Amino acid sequence: MVRVIAPMLRDFMQKESAGGIVLIFAALAALLVANSPLYTSYQAWLDIPIIAGFGSFVIDKPLLLWVNDGLMAVFFFLIGLEVKREVMEGQLSSWNKASLPLVAAIGGMAIPAVIYLMINAGTPENQAGWAIPAATDIAFALGILALLGPRVPVALKALLLAIAVIDDIGAITIIALFYTGEINTGYLAMGGAVFVLMLITGRMKIASPIPYVLLAILMWAFVLKSGVHATLAGVAAALTVPLVANKGERLLEHMEHALHPWVAFLVIPIFGFANAGVVLLGLNPADVLAPLPLGIALGLLIGKQVGILGFAWIAVKTGMASLPEQVNWRQIHGLSLFAAIGFTMSLFIGNLAFVLPEQVDAVKLGVLTGSTIAAVLGFFLLKAALPDAAQSAREDSGQADELEPKAASS
């Protein structure tokens, strides 16, 4: 049997890191356009109506919602594939591997939400945004992490990845439970029927990805019309894909690798460009210190540090978990700030939580402020906590020897 987990992890890191850098440029482009004479054209572009359907079944949405409800379903499908792989054979496949990132991720979701609610205790109209600072943007975080080069221990990258995957599971659960509107049971039943067909297809271990993709699109359309957020259909569809198909092909891994470039270099940058355009001209400190953006920014900055570092420390000191080899507490502290980069998922949840334009703009301001400060502080903090280049090379060489694929008899 060939050991494939380590090469898959390295491949994931490379794609996500590069995609994160592209996302940074997309966000900067949106900010530049939103604060230039092109802003009117930018808004008009987002408001372009797009209609699709057949007969009486019609989906009529502006371009922005096609991006947020349609393209992001592809992103969530990829998340579903990654979650299933990590649970079945990756960083979350055993308690020993999953205990530290699980406890740290729970703290990293709970404490930011508490801080947000405390700051917005006197503004009930903002309460719906409590989940915004709980999210982590793994692409953005790995993109910044990549700037530190090979000095970053593989174990630290794997820990950040595992925390982000658990964070994604939490975000998906939160969206399903708290951000679902009025439900059309007829369409939901049809979506459920398609899901059953996908389960049967997966149990038959059909090797071609085509049936899964076509059924996933059909289920997405029904779930969208049902009132349940359509991106959840992407996660549900992914969970039906078998790890190994009937011809011995690693179907889930194949689909994951095929989707990664499209998501990293197209889907997420388009989402970032469409959602990061906040007008900064004329802003004053009072705007940033308003409860909504301040709750998000401090939830990310303080909540993630206290939640991840604090809960991880408690888990290790109580014997519930242990630190990975060659990882220290200063590095965990830096990692907690990288996890405070909440860009994509935070903006996504913000669009679900609020409808009023001024609230959506406040969400963008809080997310951009908190994520930017976290990225800068995390970079310099982790840079100071990492070993020098020579020591890092020796440690990585040892880890590579342990993780390289080896042939073994069955």
KEKE-3310 file (N, C-alpha, C; in steps of 0.2 Angstrom, whole numbers, plus 5000, padded with zeros to 4 digits):
npx = (5004:5003:5008:4999:4995:5004:5010:4998:4994:5005:5003:4990:4993:5002:4993:4983:4991:4996:4984:4979:4987:4983:4970:4972:4976:4965:4956:4962:4961:4947:4945:4952:4944:4932:4934:4936:4933:4927:4917:4903:4901:4906:4896:4885:4888:4888:4875:4869:4855:4852:4845:4839:4833:4819:4804:4792:4801:4812:4826:4830:4841:4853:4869:4879:4873:4872:4886:4888:4879:4879:4893:4900:4894:4902:4914:4910:4907:4920:4925:4918:4923:4936:4934:4928:4939:4949:4943:4942:4955:4964:4971:4961:4957:4959:4958:4970:4976:4966:4963:4969:4968:4954:4949:4956:4950:4936:4937:4942:4931:4921:4925:4927:4914:4907:4914:4910:4896:4896:4901:4891:4880:4871:4865:4853:4849:4861:4864:4863:4875:4884:4891:4900:4914:4919:4924:4937:4949:4956:4963:4968:4975:4985:4991:4998:5006:5014:5023:5033:5041:5051:5054:5043:5037:5031:5022:5016:5009:5001:4993:4987:4979:4971:4963:4957:4949:4940:4934:4928:4918:4911:4906:4898:4888:4883:4878:4868:4859:4856:4855:4845:4831:4814:4806:4803:4794:4792:4801:4812:4810:4812:4825:4830:4827:4835:4847:4847:4848:4861:4868:4865:4872:4885:4886:4886:4899:4902:4914:4915:4916:4905:4891:4890:4892:4882:4871:4873:4872:4858:4853:4857:4850:4837:4838:4841:4830:4822:4824:4833:4850:4859:4873:4875:4870:4881:4890:4884:4882:4896:4899:4894:4902:4913:4928:4936:4933:4924:4933:4945:4950:4955:4943:4937:4949:4954:4944:4944:4957:4956:4947:4953:4962:4953:4944:4953:4959:4950:4936:4936:4944:4935:4924:4930:4933:4920:4914:4922:4923:4923:4918:4930:4933:4931:4929:4930:4938:4927:4918:4925:4925:4912:4899:4896:4907:4918:4915:4917:4930:4938:4933:4939:4953:4956:4948:4951:4964:4964:4954:4960:4974:4972:4962:4970:4981:4975:4970:4982:4989:4980:4981:4973:4977:4992:5006:5012:5027:5042:5035:5031:5024:5025:5024:5011:5004:5007:5001:4987:4984:4985:4974:4965:4962:4949:4943:4936:4925:4920:4915:4905:4896:4892:4885:4874:4869:4865:4855:4853:4861:4870:4874:4880:4891:4897:4901:4910:4920:4924:4928:4939:4947:4950:4956:4966:4975:4977:4984:4996:5002:5002:5011:5024:5025:5025:5036:5047:5046:5050:5062:5080:5085:5094:5093:5079:5080:5086:5077:5065:5070:5071:5058:5053:5059:5052:5039:5039:5032:5031:5033:5024:5020:5004)
npy = (4994:5011:5026:5040:5052:5062:5068:5072:5082:5091:5095:5101:5112:5119:5123:5131:5141:5148:5152:5160:5171:5176:5179:5189:5200:5201:5206:5218:5224:5226:5235:5246:5249:5252:5263:5273:5282:5272:5265:5266:5259:5247:5243:5243:5232:5221:5221:5216:5208:5190:5177:5160:5144:5132:5131:5133:5133:5144:5153:5168:5180:5194:5197:5197:5188:5176:5174:5172:5162:5153:5151:5149:5138:5128:5130:5126:5113:5108:5110:5101:5089:5089:5089:5076:5068:5071:5067:5053:5048:5058:5072:5072:5059:5051:5051:5055:5063:5073:5079:5091:5101:5101:5105:5117:5124:5124:5133:5144:5147:5150:5160:5172:5174:5177:5188:5197:5198:5203:5216:5221:5221:5231:5234:5227:5225:5221:5208:5197:5195:5187:5176:5180:5184:5171:5164:5156:5160:5149:5149:5163:5164:5154:5159:5170:5164:5157:5167:5166:5156:5140:5139:5137:5125:5108:5102:5113:5119:5109:5108:5121:5119:5109:5115:5125:5117:5111:5122:5126:5116:5119:5132:5128:5121:5131:5140:5131:5130:5143:5152:5150:5153:5155:5140:5130:5116:5107:5109:5106:5093:5087:5090:5082:5070:5069:5069:5057:5049:5052:5046:5033:5031:5034:5023:5013:5015:5021:5025:5036:5054:5061:5058:5062:5076:5081:5077:5084:5097:5098:5095:5106:5117:5114:5115:5128:5134:5130:5138:5135:5138:5137:5133:5124:5112:5109:5104:5093:5085:5082:5074:5062:5056:5043:5037:5028:5021:5009:5003:5004:5017:5032:5041:5052:5059:5062:5070:5081:5086:5090:5100:5110:5120:5127:5132:5139:5148:5155:5154:5158:5171:5178:5179:5186:5198:5203:5205:5212:5226:5240:5256:5267:5281:5296:5290:5289:5288:5285:5277:5265:5261:5259:5248:5236:5234:5235:5225:5214:5215:5215:5203:5194:5198:5197:5187:5175:5174:5172:5161:5150:5149:5149:5138:5128:5127:5123:5111:5104:5105:5098:5085:5081:5083:5084:5094:5095:5088:5098:5110:5125:5135:5149:5148:5143:5154:5163:5156:5157:5170:5170:5162:5171:5178:5181:5182:5177:5167:5174:5186:5180:5174:5186:5192:5184:5186:5200:5212:5226:5239:5247:5240:5229:5235:5239:5227:5222:5232:5229:5216:5217:5226:5219:5207:5211:5217:5206:5198:5205:5206:5193:5188:5194:5190:5176:5175:5179:5168:5157:5144:5147:5147:5136:5127:5124:5118:5106:5100:5099:5090:5079:5077:5075:5063:5054:5056:5053:5044:5026:5009:4995:4979:4971)
npz = (5000:4996:5004:5004:5010:5014:5002:4997:5006:5005:4991:4992:5001:4992:4982:4989:4995:4984:4978:4988:4988:4975:4979:4988:4979:4971:4981:4984:4972:4971:4981:4976:4965:4970:4976:4967:4951:4945:4952:4951:4939:4944:4954:4946:4938:4947:4949:4938:4930:4930:4922:4923:4918:4916:4908:4921:4931:4937:4940:4946:4948:4953:4947:4958:4967:4960:4960:4974:4978:4968:4962:4974:4979:4973:4979:4992:4989:4986:4999:5006:5000:5005:5019:5021:5016:5026:5038:5035:5032:5035:5044:5053:5056:5068:5086:5092:5082:5079:5091:5097:5086:5086:5099:5099:5088:5092:5102:5095:5087:5097:5106:5098:5094:5106:5110:5100:5102:5115:5112:5104:5112:5115:5103:5096:5083:5076:5081:5073:5067:5074:5071:5061:5065:5068:5058:5047:5035:5025:5013:5011:5023:5021:5010:5015:5025:5016:5012:5022:5019:5018:5031:5040:5050:5044:5052:5059:5048:5045:5056:5056:5044:5049:5059:5052:5043:5053:5057:5046:5045:5057:5052:5042:5048:5056:5047:5041:5053:5058:5048:5038:5029:5026:5022:5008:5007:4997:4986:4994:4997:4984:4982:4992:4987:4976:4983:4989:4978:4974:4985:4983:4971:4975:4984:4975:4970:4958:4945:4937:4937:4932:4934:4948:4947:4939:4946:4957:4953:4950:4962:4969:4963:4967:4981:4982:4978:4988:4999:5009:5012:4997:4996:5005:4999:4991:5000:5005:4993:4991:5001:4997:4988:4984:4993:4986:4970:4961:4952:4958:4958:4965:4968:4975:4979:4966:4961:4970:4967:4954:4955:4964:4957:4950:4960:4968:4960:4952:4957:4971:4970:4962:4970:4980:4974:4970:4983:4991:4989:4997:5001:5006:5006:5015:5027:5045:5061:5070:5062:5061:5074:5077:5084:5076:5065:5074:5083:5075:5070:5083:5087:5078:5080:5094:5099:5092:5095:5110:5110:5102:5106:5120:5122:5116:5125:5137:5133:5131:5143:5152:5147:5137:5124:5114:5110:5093:5086:5086:5086:5095:5108:5105:5091:5090:5095:5085:5074:5078:5075:5061:5059:5062:5051:5042:5030:5017:5021:5032:5026:5018:5027:5033:5022:5023:5035:5035:5027:5024:5015:5022:5034:5028:5022:5033:5039:5029:5031:5045:5043:5034:5041:5053:5048:5040:5050:5058:5049:5047:5060:5063:5054:5057:5070:5070:5061:5070:5079:5072:5067:5062:5045:5042:5053:5051:5038:5042:5050:5042:5033:5040:5043:5030:5027:5035:5030:5016:5003:5004:4999:5004:5010:5008)
capx = (5000:5007:5006:4998:4993:5009:5010:4991:4994:5009:4999:4985:4997:5004:4988:4980:4995:4996:4977:4978:4990:4978:4964:4974:4976:4958:4953:4965:4958:4940:4945:4954:4939:4926:4936:4938:4927:4924:4913:4896:4901:4907:4890:4880:4891:4886:4867:4866:4851:4854:4839:4840:4828:4816:4797:4790:4806:4816:4831:4831:4845:4858:4876:4882:4870:4875:4892:4888:4875:4881:4900:4902:4892:4907:4919:4908:4908:4927:4926:4915:4927:4942:4932:4927:4946:4952:4940:4943:4962:4969:4972:4955:4955:4960:4958:4977:4977:4961:4961:4972:4965:4947:4948:4958:4945:4930:4939:4943:4924:4916:4927:4925:4906:4906:4917:4906:4890:4897:4902:4885:4874:4866:4862:4850:4849:4867:4865:4863:4881:4888:4895:4905:4921:4921:4927:4944:4950:4962:4967:4971:4980:4991:4995:5002:5011:5019:5028:5038:5045:5052:5055:5037:5037:5026:5017:5012:5005:4995:4988:4982:4974:4966:4959:4953:4944:4935:4931:4923:4913:4907:4903:4893:4883:4880:4873:4862:4855:4854:4854:4841:4825:4807:4807:4798:4796:4791:4808:4817:4809:4815:4832:4832:4827:4842:4853:4846:4851:4868:4870:4865:4877:4891:4887:4888:4906:4903:4920:4915:4913:4900:4885:4890:4892:4876:4866:4875:4869:4851:4851:4859:4844:4831:4839:4841:4823:4818:4825:4839:4856:4861:4879:4874:4870:4888:4893:4880:4884:4903:4899:4892:4908:4917:4935:4939:4928:4924:4939:4951:4952:4954:4939:4937:4955:4954:4939:4947:4963:4953:4943:4957:4964:4947:4942:4959:4962:4944:4930:4937:4946:4929:4920:4933:4932:4913:4912:4927:4923:4920:4921:4934:4934:4927:4929:4933:4939:4921:4915:4928:4923:4905:4898:4896:4914:4922:4914:4920:4938:4940:4931:4944:4959:4957:4944:4955:4970:4962:4951:4964:4979:4969:4959:4975:4985:4971:4970:4989:4990:4975:4983:4968:4980:4999:5009:5016:5034:5045:5030:5031:5018:5025:5022:5004:5002:5007:4995:4981:4983:4984:4967:4960:4961:4942:4940:4930:4919:4917:4911:4900:4891:4890:4880:4868:4866:4862:4852:4854:4868:4875:4876:4884:4897:4900:4904:4916:4925:4926:4932:4945:4951:4953:4960:4973:4979:4979:4989:5002:5004:5004:5017:5030:5025:5027:5043:5051:5046:5052:5069:5083:5085:5098:5089:5073:5081:5088:5070:5061:5073:5069:5051:5052:5061:5046:5032:5039:5028:5035:5030:5023:5016:4998)
capy = (5000:5017:5031:5046:5058:5068:5071:5076:5088:5096:5098:5106:5118:5123:5126:5135:5146:5152:5154:5165:5177:5178:5182:5196:5204:5202:5210:5225:5227:5228:5241:5251:5250:5254:5270:5276:5284:5266:5262:5266:5253:5241:5241:5241:5225:5217:5221:5213:5202:5184:5172:5154:5139:5129:5131:5137:5133:5149:5156:5175:5184:5198:5193:5196:5182:5170:5172:5170:5156:5148:5149:5147:5131:5124:5131:5122:5106:5106:5109:5094:5083:5090:5087:5069:5065:5072:5063:5046:5046:5063:5075:5071:5052:5048:5056:5058:5068:5078:5082:5097:5106:5101:5109:5124:5127:5126:5140:5149:5149:5152:5166:5178:5175:5180:5195:5201:5199:5208:5223:5223:5220:5237:5235:5221:5224:5218:5202:5191:5194:5184:5171:5182:5183:5164:5160:5157:5159:5145:5151:5169:5162:5150:5163:5174:5159:5155:5172:5164:5151:5134:5139:5135:5117:5105:5100:5119:5120:5104:5110:5126:5116:5105:5120:5128:5112:5110:5129:5126:5111:5123:5137:5125:5119:5137:5142:5127:5131:5150:5157:5147:5157:5152:5134:5127:5109:5104:5109:5103:5086:5086:5090:5076:5064:5069:5067:5049:5046:5053:5041:5026:5032:5033:5016:5009:5017:5023:5028:5043:5060:5065:5057:5066:5083:5082:5076:5089:5103:5097:5096:5114:5121:5112:5117:5135:5136:5128:5143:5133:5141:5132:5131:5117:5107:5107:5100:5087:5082:5080:5068:5055:5054:5038:5038:5023:5019:5001:5002:5005:5024:5036:5046:5058:5063:5064:5076:5086:5089:5093:5106:5115:5126:5132:5136:5143:5154:5158:5155:5163:5178:5182:5181:5192:5205:5205:5206:5216:5233:5244:5263:5270:5288:5299:5286:5292:5283:5283:5272:5259:5260:5257:5241:5231:5233:5234:5218:5209:5216:5213:5196:5191:5199:5195:5181:5170:5172:5169:5155:5145:5148:5147:5131:5123:5127:5119:5104:5101:5104:5093:5079:5079:5083:5086:5098:5092:5089:5104:5116:5128:5140:5155:5147:5142:5160:5166:5153:5159:5176:5168:5159:5177:5180:5178:5186:5174:5164:5180:5190:5176:5174:5193:5193:5180:5189:5207:5214:5233:5240:5250:5235:5225:5239:5239:5220:5222:5236:5225:5210:5219:5229:5213:5202:5214:5218:5199:5195:5208:5204:5186:5187:5196:5186:5169:5175:5179:5162:5151:5143:5150:5143:5130:5123:5123:5113:5100:5098:5097:5084:5073:5076:5072:5056:5051:5057:5051:5037:5020:5003:4991:4973:4972)
capz = (5000:4995:5008:5000:5014:5015:4996:4996:5010:5002:4985:4995:5003:4987:4978:4993:4996:4978:4978:4993:4985:4970:4982:4990:4974:4970:4986:4983:4966:4973:4985:4972:4960:4974:4979:4961:4947:4942:4957:4948:4935:4948:4957:4940:4936:4952:4949:4932:4932:4926:4923:4920:4920:4910:4910:4926:4936:4935:4945:4943:4953:4951:4946:4964:4971:4957:4963:4981:4979:4963:4962:4981:4980:4970:4984:4997:4987:4988:5007:5008:4999:5010:5026:5021:5016:5032:5043:5033:5032:5036:5050:5058:5056:5074:5091:5093:5077:5079:5098:5097:5082:5087:5104:5097:5083:5096:5106:5090:5085:5102:5109:5094:5094:5113:5110:5096:5106:5121:5110:5101:5117:5115:5096:5094:5075:5074:5084:5068:5064:5079:5068:5056:5066:5070:5052:5045:5027:5024:5007:5013:5029:5019:5006:5019:5027:5011:5012:5027:5015:5021:5038:5043:5050:5041:5057:5060:5042:5045:5062:5054:5040:5052:5062:5047:5041:5058:5057:5040:5047:5061:5048:5038:5053:5058:5041:5041:5058:5060:5042:5033:5029:5025:5018:5003:5008:4991:4983:4998:4996:4978:4984:4996:4983:4972:4987:4990:4971:4975:4990:4979:4966:4979:4987:4969:4969:4951:4945:4933:4941:4929:4938:4954:4946:4936:4951:4962:4950:4951:4970:4971:4960:4971:4987:4981:4977:4994:5004:5012:5008:4992:4996:5009:4994:4988:5005:5005:4987:4991:5006:4994:4983:4988:4993:4981:4966:4959:4948:4962:4957:4971:4965:4979:4978:4959:4960:4974:4964:4948:4957:4967:4953:4948:4966:4971:4955:4949:4961:4977:4968:4959:4976:4984:4970:4970:4989:4995:4987:5002:5000:5011:5006:5019:5033:5050:5066:5072:5058:5062:5081:5078:5086:5071:5063:5080:5086:5070:5070:5089:5088:5075:5083:5101:5100:5089:5099:5116:5109:5099:5110:5127:5122:5115:5131:5142:5131:5132:5151:5155:5144:5132:5118:5114:5104:5088:5087:5082:5087:5101:5110:5101:5085:5090:5095:5078:5070:5080:5071:5054:5059:5063:5044:5041:5024:5012:5025:5036:5021:5016:5032:5033:5017:5025:5041:5034:5020:5023:5013:5027:5038:5024:5021:5040:5039:5025:5035:5051:5041:5031:5046:5058:5044:5038:5056:5060:5044:5048:5066:5063:5050:5061:5076:5068:5059:5075:5082:5068:5068:5056:5039:5042:5057:5047:5033:5045:5053:5036:5030:5044:5042:5024:5027:5038:5026:5009:5001:5004:4997:5009:5008:5011)
cpx = (5004:5004:5006:4996:4998:5009:5003:4991:4999:5006:4994:4988:4999:4999:4984:4984:4995:4989:4976:4981:4986:4972:4966:4974:4969:4954:4955:4962:4951:4940:4947:4948:4933:4928:4939:4932:4923:4918:4906:4896:4902:4900:4885:4882:4888:4878:4864:4862:4852:4848:4841:4835:4825:4808:4795:4796:4811:4820:4832:4835:4850:4865:4879:4879:4871:4882:4892:4884:4877:4889:4902:4899:4898:4913:4917:4908:4915:4928:4923:4919:4933:4940:4931:4934:4949:4950:4941:4950:4967:4970:4967:4953:4956:4960:4965:4978:4973:4960:4963:4968:4957:4946:4950:4953:4939:4931:4939:4936:4920:4918:4926:4918:4904:4908:4912:4899:4890:4897:4895:4879:4869:4863:4859:4849:4855:4868:4866:4870:4886:4893:4901:4912:4924:4924:4934:4945:4956:4966:4971:4977:4986:4995:5000:5008:5016:5025:5034:5043:5045:5053:5049:5037:5030:5020:5013:5007:4999:4990:4984:4977:4969:4961:4954:4947:4938:4931:4926:4917:4908:4903:4897:4887:4879:4875:4867:4857:4852:4853:4850:4834:4819:4808:4801:4799:4795:4798:4813:4816:4812:4822:4834:4832:4833:4847:4853:4849:4858:4871:4870:4871:4884:4892:4888:4895:4907:4909:4920:4913:4907:4893:4884:4889:4885:4870:4867:4872:4862:4849:4852:4853:4838:4832:4839:4834:4819:4819:4831:4845:4859:4868:4880:4874:4876:4891:4890:4882:4891:4903:4897:4897:4912:4924:4938:4933:4929:4930:4945:4953:4950:4950:4938:4943:4956:4950:4942:4953:4961:4950:4947:4959:4958:4944:4947:4960:4956:4938:4931:4939:4940:4925:4923:4932:4925:4911:4916:4927:4919:4923:4924:4935:4929:4926:4932:4934:4932:4917:4918:4926:4916:4904:4899:4903:4918:4921:4917:4927:4940:4939:4937:4951:4960:4954:4948:4961:4969:4959:4956:4970:4977:4967:4965:4979:4981:4971:4976:4990:4986:4977:4978:4972:4988:5001:5013:5023:5037:5040:5030:5025:5019:5023:5014:5001:5001:5001:4989:4979:4982:4976:4962:4959:4954:4939:4934:4924:4916:4912:4905:4894:4888:4884:4873:4865:4863:4860:4853:4861:4873:4878:4881:4891:4901:4904:4910:4922:4928:4930:4939:4950:4954:4957:4966:4978:4982:4985:4996:5006:5006:5010:5023:5030:5028:5035:5048:5052:5049:5060:5073:5083:5088:5095:5083:5074:5083:5081:5066:5064:5071:5062:5049:5053:5055:5040:5033:5035:5033:5030:5029:5019:5009:4997)
cpy = (5006:5023:5037:5052:5063:5071:5075:5082:5093:5099:5103:5112:5123:5127:5132:5142:5151:5155:5160:5171:5180:5182:5189:5201:5206:5207:5217:5228:5229:5234:5247:5254:5254:5262:5274:5278:5277:5262:5261:5260:5247:5238:5239:5233:5220:5216:5218:5207:5196:5179:5166:5149:5136:5129:5136:5137:5138:5152:5163:5179:5188:5194:5192:5189:5176:5168:5169:5164:5151:5146:5147:5140:5126:5124:5126:5114:5104:5106:5103:5088:5083:5087:5079:5065:5065:5068:5055:5044:5052:5065:5074:5064:5048:5053:5059:5064:5074:5081:5089:5102:5106:5106:5117:5128:5128:5133:5145:5151:5152:5159:5172:5179:5179:5187:5200:5203:5204:5215:5226:5222:5225:5238:5229:5220:5221:5211:5196:5190:5191:5179:5173:5182:5176:5161:5161:5156:5156:5147:5158:5168:5159:5154:5168:5170:5158:5160:5170:5159:5144:5133:5137:5127:5114:5104:5107:5120:5115:5106:5116:5124:5113:5109:5123:5123:5111:5117:5129:5121:5115:5129:5134:5123:5126:5140:5138:5128:5138:5154:5154:5151:5153:5146:5132:5120:5105:5103:5106:5096:5083:5086:5084:5070:5063:5067:5060:5046:5046:5047:5034:5026:5031:5026:5011:5010:5018:5027:5035:5048:5063:5064:5062:5073:5085:5082:5082:5096:5103:5098:5103:5118:5120:5115:5125:5138:5135:5133:5141:5135:5135:5130:5125:5111:5104:5103:5093:5082:5079:5074:5062:5053:5049:5039:5034:5020:5011:4999:5003:5012:5028:5042:5052:5063:5066:5071:5082:5090:5093:5100:5112:5121:5130:5136:5141:5149:5157:5159:5160:5170:5181:5184:5187:5198:5207:5207:5211:5224:5237:5251:5266:5277:5291:5295:5290:5287:5281:5278:5265:5257:5259:5250:5236:5229:5232:5227:5213:5209:5213:5205:5192:5191:5196:5188:5175:5168:5169:5162:5149:5144:5146:5140:5126:5122:5122:5112:5100:5100:5099:5086:5077:5079:5084:5090:5094:5093:5095:5110:5118:5133:5146:5154:5146:5149:5164:5163:5155:5166:5175:5165:5165:5180:5177:5180:5182:5172:5170:5184:5186:5176:5181:5195:5189:5183:5196:5208:5222:5235:5243:5245:5230:5228:5239:5232:5220:5226:5232:5219:5212:5222:5223:5209:5205:5215:5211:5197:5198:5206:5197:5184:5188:5192:5179:5169:5175:5172:5156:5150:5146:5145:5136:5125:5120:5117:5106:5096:5095:5091:5078:5072:5073:5065:5051:5050:5054:5044:5031:5014:4999:4985:4974:4966)
cpz = (5000:5000:5004:5004:5013:5008:4995:5000:5007:4995:4987:4997:4998:4983:4982:4994:4990:4977:4982:4991:4980:4973:4985:4985:4971:4975:4985:4977:4967:4977:4981:4967:4964:4977:4973:4957:4944:4947:4955:4944:4938:4951:4951:4938:4940:4952:4943:4933:4927:4927:4919:4922:4914:4913:4916:4932:4933:4941:4942:4949:4950:4951:4953:4968:4967:4959:4970:4982:4974:4964:4969:4983:4978:4976:4990:4995:4988:4995:5009:5006:5003:5017:5026:5021:5023:5038:5041:5034:5033:5043:5056:5059:5063:5080:5092:5088:5078:5086:5098:5093:5083:5093:5103:5093:5087:5099:5101:5086:5091:5105:5105:5094:5101:5113:5106:5099:5111:5118:5107:5105:5116:5108:5094:5087:5072:5077:5079:5066:5069:5076:5063:5058:5068:5064:5051:5038:5026:5018:5008:5018:5026:5014:5010:5022:5022:5010:5017:5024:5019:5028:5042:5044:5047:5046:5059:5054:5043:5051:5060:5049:5043:5056:5058:5044:5046:5058:5051:5042:5052:5057:5044:5042:5055:5053:5041:5046:5059:5054:5036:5034:5029:5020:5014:5003:5002:4987:4987:4998:4990:4979:4987:4992:4979:4977:4989:4984:4972:4980:4987:4974:4970:4982:4981:4967:4961:4950:4941:4938:4938:4932:4944:4952:4943:4942:4956:4960:4951:4958:4972:4969:4965:4978:4987:4981:4984:5000:5009:5008:5003:4992:5000:5004:4991:4993:5005:4999:4988:4996:5003:4989:4987:4988:4987:4977:4964:4955:4951:4962:4963:4969:4969:4978:4971:4958:4964:4970:4958:4950:4960:4963:4952:4954:4968:4966:4951:4954:4967:4975:4965:4965:4980:4980:4970:4977:4994:4994:4992:5001:5006:5012:5011:5026:5038:5056:5069:5069:5060:5069:5082:5080:5081:5068:5068:5082:5081:5070:5077:5090:5084:5078:5090:5102:5098:5093:5106:5115:5107:5104:5117:5127:5121:5121:5136:5140:5132:5139:5154:5152:5139:5125:5119:5108:5099:5089:5083:5082:5094:5102:5106:5094:5085:5091:5088:5073:5072:5077:5064:5054:5060:5056:5042:5034:5020:5016:5029:5031:5019:5021:5034:5028:5019:5031:5040:5027:5019:5021:5018:5032:5034:5023:5028:5041:5035:5029:5041:5049:5038:5036:5051:5054:5042:5044:5058:5055:5046:5054:5066:5059:5054:5067:5075:5065:5064:5079:5078:5069:5062:5051:5039:5047:5054:5042:5036:5047:5047:5033:5034:5044:5035:5023:5030:5034:5019:5008:5001:5002:5003:5007:5011:5016)
residu = (MET:VAL:ARG:VAL:ILE:ALA:PRO:MET:LEU:ARG:ASP:PHE:MET:GLN:LYS:GLU:SER:ALA:GLY:GLY:ILE:VAL:LEU:ILE:PHE:ALA:ALA:LEU:ALA:ALA:LEU:LEU:VAL:ALA:ASN:SER:PRO:LEU:TYR:THR:SER:TYR:GLN:ALA:TRP:LEU:ASP:ILE:PRO:ILE:ILE:ALA:GLY:PHE:GLY:SER:PHE:VAL:ILE:ASP:LYS:PRO:LEU:LEU:LEU:TRP:VAL:ASN:ASP:GLY:LEU:MET:ALA:VAL:PHE:PHE:PHE:LEU:ILE:GLY:LEU:GLU:VAL:LYS:ARG:GLU:VAL:MET:GLU:GLY:GLN:LEU:SER:SER:TRP:ASN:LYS:ALA:SER:LEU:PRO:LEU:VAL:ALA:ALA:ILE:GLY:GLY:MET:ALA:ILE:PRO:ALA:VAL:ILE:TYR:LEU:MET:ILE:ASN:ALA:GLY:THR:PRO:GLU:ASN:GLN:ALA:GLY:TRP:ALA:ILE:PRO:ALA:ALA:THR:ASP:ILE:ALA:PHE:ALA:LEU:GLY:ILE:LEU:ALA:LEU:LEU:GLY:PRO:ARG:VAL:PRO:VAL:ALA:LEU:LYS:ALA:LEU:LEU:LEU:ALA:ILE:ALA:VAL:ILE:ASP:ASP:ILE:GLY:ALA:ILE:THR:ILE:ILE:ALA:LEU:PHE:TYR:THR:GLY:GLU:ILE:ASN:THR:GLY:TYR:LEU:ALA:MET:GLY:GLY:ALA:VAL:PHE:VAL:LEU:MET:LEU:ILE:THR:GLY:ARG:MET:LYS:ILE:ALA:SER:PRO:ILE:PRO:TYR:VAL:LEU:LEU:ALA:ILE:LEU:MET:TRP:ALA:PHE:VAL:LEU:LYS:SER:GLY:VAL:HIS:ALA:THR:LEU:ALA:GLY:VAL:ALA:ALA:ALA:LEU:THR:VAL:PRO:LEU:VAL:ALA:ASN:LYS:GLY:GLU:ARG:LEU:LEU:GLU:HIS:MET:GLU:HIS:ALA:LEU:HIS:PRO:TRP:VAL:ALA:PHE:LEU:VAL:ILE:PRO:ILE:PHE:GLY:PHE:ALA:ASN:ALA:GLY:VAL:VAL:LEU:LEU:GLY:LEU:ASN:PRO:ALA:ASP:VAL:LEU:ALA:PRO:LEU:PRO:LEU:GLY:ILE:ALA:LEU:GLY:LEU:LEU:ILE:GLY:LYS:GLN:VAL:GLY:ILE:LEU:GLY:PHE:ALA:TRP:ILE:ALA:VAL:LYS:THR:GLY:MET:ALA:SER:LEU:PRO:GLU:GLN:VAL:ASN:TRP:ARG:GLN:ILE:HIS:GLY:LEU:SER:LEU:PHE:ALA:ALA:ILE:GLY:PHE:THR:MET:SER:LEU:PHE:ILE:GLY:ASN:LEU:ALA:PHE:VAL:LEU:PRO:GLU:GLN:VAL:ASP:ALA:VAL:LYS:LEU:GLY:VAL:LEU:THR:GLY:SER:THR:ILE:ALA:ALA:VAL:LEU:GLY:PHE:PHE:LEU:LEU:LYS:ALA:ALA:LEU:PRO:ASP:ALA:ALA:GLN:SER:ALA:ARG:GLU:ASP:SER:GLY:GLN:ALA:ASP:GLU:LEU:GLU:PRO:LYS:ALA:ALA:SER:SER)
# end
